[in-house]
Amino acid sequence: MHILIVEDDEFVGDGLKAGLEALGQTSDWVRSAATAETAMSVARFDVVVLDLGLPDEDGMTLLKRWREQGHDLPILILTARDAVPDRIAGLESGADDYLTKPFDLGELMARLHSLARRAEGRSTNLVQHGTLSLDPVRLEVQVSGVPVSLSRRELAVLQALLQRPGQILTPGQLQDSVYGWSDGVQSNAIAVHVHNLRRKLGNELIETLRGMGYRINKPSQ
């Protein structure tokens, strides 16, 4: 899961980014509404964690503008504003969830998984594709019930493809899901991860469309 963290407090932002990545997630951390706008324009995220007390603009205003612009990805407000009217205002402005500080990282991660699951139309955390199953909470993959060991980045590529069955994802889109939009990586990194996934899970799982990108093939009958 690729998470955008919009948080101006250095202690909270740095700790949140480190904690989420320790749990196997990919995250980008920005400290202002303007930088958040830039991130949203150049990368694809699965969910946003949004603080309201930003230095250049109130987070509620940013949230309303994103919804007016048609951004429909899940957004969780994470803020010190704990009054009931603030919670109501956040949810009515387009937030999908509202969590107050201080918070427990495990609860935040569970809420993010719940938001992602609902956005993908799943009733359970388990992603099933033929005989292959992926548990994004436990970061486990099985084929016909047999566990398969994947690196964190291989799992991130696989999850990004499974989230959009039949859709072509460019190397750049997959790179965002694995490394984040601001990280510099080698140009062939995604091709290497796809090669390793085919070696471990079967050559027929991922299709390469030359000059376009990759997509998950339909499961064999």
C-alpha positions in Angstrom: 0.0 0.0 0.0 1.3 3.4 -1.0 0.5 6.0 1.7 0.8 9.8 1.5 1.4 11.3 4.9 0.5 15.0 5.2 1.9 16.2 8.5 4.0 19.2 9.5 5.2 18.0 12.9 8.6 16.5 12.3 8.5 14.1 15.3 5.1 12.7 14.3 5.8 12.7 10.6 9.2 11.0 10.8 7.9 8.4 13.3 4.8 7.7 11.3 6.8 7.2 8.1 9.3 4.9 9.9 6.5 2.9 11.6 4.5 2.3 8.5 7.5 1.2 6.5 8.5 -1.1 9.3 5.1 -2.7 8.8 5.8 -3.3 5.1 4.1 -0.2 3.6 5.5 2.4 1.2 5.0 6.0 2.3 5.8 9.5 1.3 5.8 12.3 3.9 5.1 15.9 3.1 4.8 18.8 5.5 2.5 21.3 3.7 -0.7 21.5 1.7 1.3 22.8 -1.3 3.7 19.9 -1.3 0.8 17.5 -0.8 -0.8 19.0 -4.0 2.4 18.3 -5.9 2.6 14.8 -4.6 -1.0 14.0 -5.7 -0.3 15.4 -9.1 2.8 13.3 -9.9 2.1 10.0 -8.1 -0.6 7.5 -7.4 -1.5 6.8 -3.7 -3.8 4.2 -2.2 -4.6 6.2 0.9 -3.9 9.6 2.5 -3.2 10.3 6.2 -4.0 14.0 6.6 -3.2 16.4 9.5 -5.4 19.5 9.8 -3.0 21.9 11.3 -0.8 22.6 8.3 1.4 25.7 8.1 0.2 27.1 4.7 -3.5 26.0 4.7 -6.0 24.3 6.9 -6.2 20.6 6.1 -10.0 20.7 6.0 -9.8 23.2 3.1 -7.3 20.9 1.3 -9.6 18.0 1.8 -12.7 19.8 0.4 -10.7 20.9 -2.6 -9.4 17.4 -3.3 -13.0 16.1 -3.2 -14.2 18.9 -5.5 -11.4 18.0 -7.9 -12.6 14.4 -8.0 -9.9 12.7 -6.0 -11.8 9.7 -4.6 -9.0 7.8 -2.8 -9.5 7.1 0.9 -8.5 9.9 3.3 -8.0 9.5 7.0 -7.8 12.6 9.1 -5.1 12.3 11.9 -5.3 15.4 14.2 -5.3 16.7 17.7 -8.7 18.3 17.1 -10.8 15.9 19.2 -14.1 17.8 19.7 -17.2 16.1 18.3 -18.0 19.1 16.0 -14.5 18.8 14.4 -15.0 15.1 13.8 -18.4 15.7 12.2 -17.0 18.5 10.0 -14.1 16.3 8.9 -16.4 13.4 7.9 -18.9 15.6 6.2 -16.1 17.3 4.3 -15.1 14.1 2.7 -12.9 12.2 5.1 -13.4 8.4 5.2 -12.1 8.1 8.8 -11.0 10.3 11.7 -8.4 9.5 14.3 -7.2 11.8 17.0 -3.7 12.2 18.5 -2.1 10.6 20.4 -2.8 7.4 18.5 -1.7 3.8 18.4 0.2 2.8 15.3 -1.5 -0.6 15.2 -4.9 0.9 15.2 -4.0 3.4 12.5 -2.7 0.6 10.3 -5.8 -1.4 10.9 -7.9 1.5 9.9 -5.9 2.1 6.7 -6.2 -1.6 5.7 -10.0 -1.3 6.3 -10.2 1.8 4.1 -8.1 0.2 1.3 -10.2 -3.0 1.5 -13.5 -1.1 1.1 -12.0 1.0 -1.7 -11.2 -2.2 -3.6 -14.6 -3.8 -2.9 -13.3 -6.6 -0.8 -15.1 -7.9 2.3 -11.9 -9.5 3.8 -8.2 -8.6 3.9 -7.3 -11.6 1.8 -6.7 -11.0 -1.9 -7.4 -14.1 -4.0 -6.3 -14.7 -7.6 -6.8 -18.2 -8.7 -4.7 -20.4 -6.5 -2.6 -17.4 -5.3 -3.6 -15.6 -2.1 -2.1 -12.4 -0.6 -2.7 -11.2 2.9 -1.7 -7.5 3.0 -2.0 -7.4 6.8 0.4 -10.3 7.5 2.4 -9.7 4.4 2.0 -13.3 3.4 1.6 -15.0 0.0 0.5 -18.5 -0.7 0.1 -20.6 -3.8 -2.3 -23.6 -3.4 -1.8 -23.2 0.3 2.0 -23.3 0.2 3.7 -20.2 1.6 6.0 -18.3 -0.8 8.7 -16.0 0.5 8.8 -12.6 -1.1 10.9 -9.5 -0.4 9.0 -6.4 0.8 9.4 -4.8 -2.6 8.4 -7.9 -4.6 5.3 -8.1 -2.4 4.5 -4.4 -3.1 4.7 -4.9 -6.9 2.5 -8.0 -6.6 -0.1 -6.1 -4.5 -0.2 -3.1 -6.8 -0.9 -5.4 -9.8 -3.5 -7.5 -7.9 -5.3 -4.4 -6.8 -6.0 -3.6 -10.5 -6.7 -6.9 -12.3 -6.6 -6.5 -16.0 -5.2 -2.9 -15.8 -1.8 -2.1 -17.3 0.5 -0.4 -14.9 3.5 1.5 -16.2 7.0 0.9 -14.6 6.7 4.4 -13.2 3.4 3.6 -11.5 4.8 0.5 -10.0 7.9 2.3 -9.0 5.8 4.8 -7.0 4.0 1.9 -5.2 7.3 0.3 -4.3 9.7 3.1 -3.6 7.7 6.3 -3.2 7.5 9.2 -5.6 10.5 11.1 -4.4 13.0 8.2 -4.2 15.7 7.8 -6.9 16.0 4.2 -8.1 17.6 2.3 -10.9 15.7 2.3 -14.1 15.5 -1.5 -14.3 14.4 -2.1 -10.7 10.8 -3.0 -11.5 11.9 -5.4 -14.3 14.1 -7.2 -11.8 11.2 -7.5 -9.3 8.9 -8.8 -12.0 11.5 -11.3 -13.0 11.8 -12.5 -9.4 8.0 -12.8 -9.1 7.7 -14.9 -12.2 10.5 -17.2 -10.9 8.8 -17.7 -7.6 5.1 -17.6 -8.7 5.1 -18.8 -12.3 5.9 -17.2 -15.7 2.2 -16.9 -16.6 1.2 -14.7 -13.7 2.4 -11.3 -15.0 2.2 -10.2 -18.6 4.6 -7.7 -20.1 3.2 -5.3 -22.7 6.2 -4.0 -24.5 6.5 -0.2 -24.3 3.5 0.0 -22.0 4.0 -1.9 -18.7 2.7 -4.9 -16.8 -0.6 -6.5 -15.8 -1.8 -9.5 -14.0 -3.1 -12.3 -16.3 -6.4 -13.9 -15.6 -6.0 -17.0 -13.4 -5.8 -20.3 -15.3 -9.0 -22.4 -15.1 
